[in-house]
Amino acid sequence: MEYKFCGNSGLQLPIISLGLWHNFGNEDSFDEATQMICSAFDSGITHFDLANNYGPPPGSAEVNFGKIFSSQLKSHRDEIIVSSKAGHLMWNGPYGDGSSRKSLMASIDQSLKRTGLEYFDIFYSHRYDEKTPLEETMQALVDIVKQGKALYAGISKYPKEQALTAYQYLKEQHVPCLIYQGKYNLLERTPEQEIFPLNEQQGVGFISFSPLAQGILTNRYLNGIPNDSRVAKGGFLTADQITPEIVGKMNQLNQIAAARNQILAEMALAWVLNKPNVTSVIVGTSSVKQLQDNLKTLNNTTFTNDELIGIDTILCNH
Ligand SMILES: NC(=O)c1ccc[n+]([C@@H]2O[C@H](COP(=O)([O-])OP(=O)(O)OC[C@H]3O[C@@H](n4cnc5c(N)ncnc54)[C@H](OP(=O)(O)O)[C@@H]3O)[C@@H](O)[C@H]2O)c1
């Protein structure tokens, strides 16, 4: 594993992190979840990414992570970075959604209880909430860090202007923003325009979520929709996104990957990791095999100009 400093901070993150949005809830195999987490840690993945609402049902990924952590990894607490988040709908009523001080403070206490951890390493505001003053959300993050419930603060999916205000507020309060978590992959390149330059200027790290576009950028859907896939299970990734056009492009990308001696997932992760602005990618996996395949990315994260032009030509109309 390689580790990279996160922005201007002293914290290094593994360039491949593991996310628990899917595949770690109560409807998933606890044994596979245990093996994925242990195998990840054994391979140098020291960073596990959670949120209050991961499951299903919401909260169960934190509960399951807590069980696995306490039975397998407790003695390694100081070698592990665990993040969680609050900001999306989690419980009923006016305080279970959004980014008020009340929501964030209640949510982190619930998340600590569910995981059994004494603190999170990183705590995020999961999204910008235009109904709450930004200063209120940021001051809650500052106080969470000052109370020792988290070591670092981060933000996710904030528009550029609000991200800048957040960075400035946090800096003034001496709790500089560690990291921005945003969607970035071969099919979603928006952060290049606004967030990458801003983060560079402000010394904030960037971690990419859904680096495989939830599985589109893998061999999963090259020949139809498998029964055990994320699309088949139902969720945010739906069958109408697996268009013939996308499948055609993925098959073409797969040929470039094969010429690099990589599977499509490896090449897609390598492409993200090749960007100097990216600190780490958070992969989601449904099996140890996928995880181990993704780790092979580390063998080659560089590209020739011809490969990059070939990839962009295939994706130019996307
Ligand atoms: N901040 C936010 O708002 C936000 C939003 C989304 C995600 N996240 C974070 O980012 C993490 C990753 O997101 P994601 O799960 O969408 O990531 P992803 O890595 O883009 O997609 C994961 C899915 O891709 C497929 N896959 C992975 N490796 C594969 C391989 N080697 N071969 C074939 N298929 C493979 C699997 O699909 P199957 O399940 O079909 O096998 C897996 O479930 C989340 O767990 C979460 O921590 C954060």
The ligand as an SDF file (V2000), in Angstrom:
LIG
                    3D

 48 52  0  0  0  0  0  0  0  0999 V2000
  -20.0470   11.2740    0.5050 N   0  0  0  0  0  0  0  0  0  0  0  0
  -21.0270   10.7190   -0.1490 C   0  0  0  0  0  0  0  0  0  0  0  0
  -22.0910   11.3040   -0.3430 O   0  0  0  0  0  0  0  0  0  0  0  0
  -20.8410    9.3280   -0.6900 C   0  0  0  0  0  0  0  0  0  0  0  0
  -21.7060    8.8520   -1.7040 C   0  0  0  0  0  0  0  0  0  0  0  0
  -21.4710    7.5720   -2.2040 C   0  0  0  0  0  0  0  0  0  0  0  0
  -20.4200    6.7980   -1.7020 C   0  0  0  0  0  0  0  0  0  0  0  0
  -19.6240    7.2990   -0.7000 N   0  0  0  0  0  0  0  0  0  0  0  0
  -18.5120    6.4960   -0.1400 C   0  0  0  0  0  0  0  0  0  0  0  0
  -17.7690    5.9070   -1.2060 O   0  0  0  0  0  0  0  0  0  0  0  0
  -17.7420    4.5010   -1.0400 C   0  0  0  0  0  0  0  0  0  0  0  0
  -17.6670    3.8200   -2.3590 C   0  0  0  0  0  0  0  0  0  0  0  0
  -18.8240    4.1090   -3.1390 O   0  0  0  0  0  0  0  0  0  0  0  0
  -19.3730    3.0230   -4.1230 P   0  0  0  0  0  0  0  0  0  0  0  0
  -19.7070    1.7950   -3.3610 O   0  0  0  0  0  0  0  0  0  0  0  0
  -20.4030    3.6540   -4.9760 O   0  0  0  0  0  0  0  0  0  0  0  0
  -18.0090    2.7300   -4.9460 O   0  0  0  0  0  0  0  0  0  0  0  0
  -17.6000    2.0840   -6.2980 P   0  0  0  0  0  0  0  0  0  0  0  0
  -16.2450    1.5380   -5.9930 O   0  0  0  0  0  0  0  0  0  0  0  0
  -17.7460    3.0770   -7.3960 O   0  0  0  0  0  0  0  0  0  0  0  0
  -18.6440    0.8960   -6.6060 O   0  0  0  0  0  0  0  0  0  0  0  0
  -18.6560   -0.2520   -5.8210 C   0  0  0  0  0  0  0  0  0  0  0  0
  -19.3060   -1.3960   -6.5800 C   0  0  0  0  0  0  0  0  0  0  0  0
  -18.5730   -1.6830   -7.7630 O   0  0  0  0  0  0  0  0  0  0  0  0
  -18.5030   -3.0710   -7.9760 C   0  0  0  0  0  0  0  0  0  0  0  0
  -17.0850   -3.4840   -7.9370 N   0  0  0  0  0  0  0  0  0  0  0  0
  -16.1050   -3.0510   -7.1280 C   0  0  0  0  0  0  0  0  0  0  0  0
  -14.9410   -3.6320   -7.4120 N   0  0  0  0  0  0  0  0  0  0  0  0
  -15.1800   -4.4680   -8.4390 C   0  0  0  0  0  0  0  0  0  0  0  0
  -14.3700   -5.3580   -9.1790 C   0  0  0  0  0  0  0  0  0  0  0  0
  -13.0720   -5.5040   -8.9470 N   0  0  0  0  0  0  0  0  0  0  0  0
  -14.9580   -6.0790  -10.1800 N   0  0  0  0  0  0  0  0  0  0  0  0
  -16.2780   -5.9530  -10.4480 C   0  0  0  0  0  0  0  0  0  0  0  0
  -17.0930   -5.1340   -9.7730 N   0  0  0  0  0  0  0  0  0  0  0  0
  -16.5460   -4.3910   -8.7790 C   0  0  0  0  0  0  0  0  0  0  0  0
  -19.3040   -3.7330   -6.8740 C   0  0  0  0  0  0  0  0  0  0  0  0
  -20.6170   -3.9000   -7.3840 O   0  0  0  0  0  0  0  0  0  0  0  0
  -21.5750   -5.1240   -6.9650 P   0  0  0  0  0  0  0  0  0  0  0  0
  -22.1010   -4.7570   -5.6190 O   0  0  0  0  0  0  0  0  0  0  0  0
  -22.5840   -5.1420   -8.0400 O   0  0  0  0  0  0  0  0  0  0  0  0
  -20.7020   -6.3450   -6.9070 O   0  0  0  0  0  0  0  0  0  0  0  0
  -19.2810   -2.7000   -5.7830 C   0  0  0  0  0  0  0  0  0  0  0  0
  -20.3520   -2.8130   -4.8830 O   0  0  0  0  0  0  0  0  0  0  0  0
  -19.0100    4.1970   -0.2390 C   0  0  0  0  0  0  0  0  0  0  0  0
  -18.9590    2.9520    0.4220 O   0  0  0  0  0  0  0  0  0  0  0  0
  -19.0090    5.3470    0.7290 C   0  0  0  0  0  0  0  0  0  0  0  0
  -18.0810    5.0920    1.7690 O   0  0  0  0  0  0  0  0  0  0  0  0
  -19.8290    8.5430   -0.1980 C   0  0  0  0  0  0  0  0  0  0  0  0
  1  2  1  0
  2  3  2  0
  2  4  1  0
  4  5  1  0
  4 48  2  0
  5  6  2  0
  6  7  1  0
  7  8  2  0
  8  9  1  0
  8 48  1  0
  9 10  1  0
  9 46  1  0
 10 11  1  0
 11 12  1  0
 11 44  1  0
 12 13  1  0
 13 14  1  0
 14 15  2  0
 14 16  1  0
 14 17  1  0
 17 18  1  0
 18 19  2  0
 18 20  1  0
 18 21  1  0
 21 22  1  0
 22 23  1  0
 23 24  1  0
 23 42  1  0
 24 25  1  0
 25 26  1  0
 25 36  1  0
 26 27  1  0
 26 35  1  0
 27 28  2  0
 28 29  1  0
 29 30  1  0
 29 35  2  0
 30 31  1  0
 30 32  2  0
 32 33  1  0
 33 34  2  0
 34 35  1  0
 36 37  1  0
 36 42  1  0
 37 38  1  0
 38 39  2  0
 38 40  1  0
 38 41  1  0
 42 43  1  0
 44 45  1  0
 44 46  1  0
 46 47  1  0
M  CHG  2   8   1  16  -1
M  END
$$$$
